Amino acid sequence: MKFKHMIKNKKNTIFLSFLAIIFLHSSFIFCAQRICILIPAYNEQDRIEKTLCTYADYFKTKPEKVTFLVVANGCSKDDKTVEITKALKKMHKNIKYINLVEGGKGYALKEGFLWALTKRFDLIGFVDADMATLPEHFYDLIIACNEGYDGANASRYAKGAKIYPERPLIRLIGGKLYNWVLRKRFGFTCKDTQCGAKMFTYDTIAKVAPDMQETGWSWELEFFYLCQLAGKVIKEVPTVWSDQPGSHLEISTKVIKEFTSAPSRIKQRHAAKKKALKKAAKKERKFSKLSKKKCVILT
């Protein structure tokens, strides 16, 4: 009788252990952080497959549940970026795509951000299609966001960053000088606004993306300025960056004009928003002081 009781207890223990394993596994799946990584793609048929496969394979080893959204923007008729993405989607269910007729990196990212907001991802970011940032270095941005920051920006100019191959001195100085000017114009602390790898919390994207209007290369200036107005704290993360051939950003008179005129244009566009936020902050401080006075009287 005692032996049968022992066997019964052992069976119960095994069954309960089995249930515990199932519960823990399902809890892990349920609680896994949901992340969306946008990949803006303009005529990227030669690079998109390698980038998507490399990133998809890397994140299979991570606990986060990652969705990759390729945002094709204004690709030419003979470009196969969308077709390649469609084919990869059959092998990787976490690959999605949007095919936009209108072009512009800023426009593509805004549309991608708005799509991601409807899916309620925990973190939303982007990486350039050229894979200048490898997934293991992009993962540093996710870690930074999970440290309590509102976002994380990869930086090629922060202490500890590495660029391969080494840039010509004139180009390196030019990039740092440009970012210094931007910091002065906007009051940014970020040393590298234009680096093509960023990650943000859902709340940051929700408060910033709807107000984005810069459709071209200067979108990041507006994005960071809106983050500044919203009081968002973005951590700058030194990165390892590999310059890739075939960049779509060609330094032309048009591009120079866009960047030089952007600060004034962006500030003017959001002047009313800045004023309203200042007024709200002032009202909140006043209310806080009154509340403290009431507390003192009550005590």
Rosetta blueprint (number, residue, H / E / L):
1 M L
2 K H
3 F H
4 K H
5 H H
6 M H
7 I H
8 K H
9 N H
10 K H
11 K H
12 N H
13 T H
14 I H
15 F H
16 L H
17 S H
18 F H
19 L H
20 A H
21 I H
22 I H
23 F H
24 L H
25 H H
26 S H
27 S H
28 F H
29 I H
30 F H
31 C H
32 A L
33 Q L
34 R E
35 I E
36 C E
37 I E
38 L E
39 I E
40 P E
41 A E
42 Y L
43 N L
44 E L
45 Q L
46 D L
47 R L
48 I H
49 E H
50 K H
51 T H
52 L H
53 C H
54 T H
55 Y H
56 A H
57 D H
58 Y H
59 F H
60 K L
61 T L
62 K L
63 P L
64 E L
65 K E
66 V E
67 T E
68 F E
69 L E
70 V E
71 V E
72 A E
73 N E
74 G L
75 C L
76 S L
77 K L
78 D L
79 D L
80 K L
81 T H
82 V H
83 E H
84 I H
85 T H
86 K H
87 A H
88 L H
89 K H
90 K H
91 M H
92 H L
93 K L
94 N L
95 I E
96 K E
97 Y E
98 I E
99 N E
100 L E
101 V L
102 E L
103 G L
104 G L
105 K H
106 G H
107 Y H
108 A H
109 L H
110 K H
111 E H
112 G H
113 F H
114 L H
115 W H
116 A H
117 L H
118 T H
119 K L
120 R L
121 F L
122 D L
123 L E
124 I E
125 G E
126 F E
127 V E
128 D L
129 A L
130 D L
131 M L
132 A L
133 T L
134 L L
135 P H
136 E H
137 H H
138 F H
139 Y H
140 D H
141 L H
142 I H
143 I H
144 A H
145 C H
146 N L
147 E L
148 G L
149 Y L
150 D L
151 G E
152 A E
153 N E
154 A E
155 S E
156 R L
157 Y L
158 A L
159 K L
160 G L
161 A L
162 K E
163 I E
164 Y E
165 P L
166 E L
167 R L
168 P L
169 L H
170 I H
171 R H
172 L H
173 I H
174 G H
175 G H
176 K H
177 L H
178 Y H
179 N H
180 W H
181 V H
182 L H
183 R H
184 K H
185 R H
186 F H
187 G L
188 F L
189 T L
190 C L
191 K L
192 D L
193 T L
194 Q L
195 C L
196 G L
197 A E
198 K E
199 M E
200 F E
201 T E
202 Y H
203 D H
204 T H
205 I H
206 A H
207 K H
208 V H
209 A H
210 P H
211 D H
212 M L
213 Q L
214 E L
215 T L
216 G L
217 W L
218 S L
219 W H
220 E H
221 L H
222 E H
223 F H
224 F H
225 Y H
226 L H
227 C H
228 Q H
229 L H
230 A L
231 G L
232 K L
233 V L
234 I E
235 K E
236 E E
237 V E
238 P E
239 T L
240 V E
241 W E
242 S E
243 D L
244 Q L
245 P L
246 G L
247 S L
248 H L
249 L L
250 E L
251 I L
252 S L
253 T H
254 K H
255 V H
256 I H
257 K H
258 E H
259 F H
260 T H
261 S H
262 A H
263 P H
264 S H
265 R H
266 I H
267 K H
268 Q H
269 R H
270 H L
271 A H
272 A H
273 K H
274 K H
275 K H
276 A H
277 L H
278 K H
279 K H
280 A H
281 A H
282 K H
283 K H
284 E H
285 R H
286 K H
287 F H
288 S H
289 K H
290 L H
291 S H
292 K H
293 K H
294 K H
295 C H
296 V H
297 I H
298 L H
299 T L
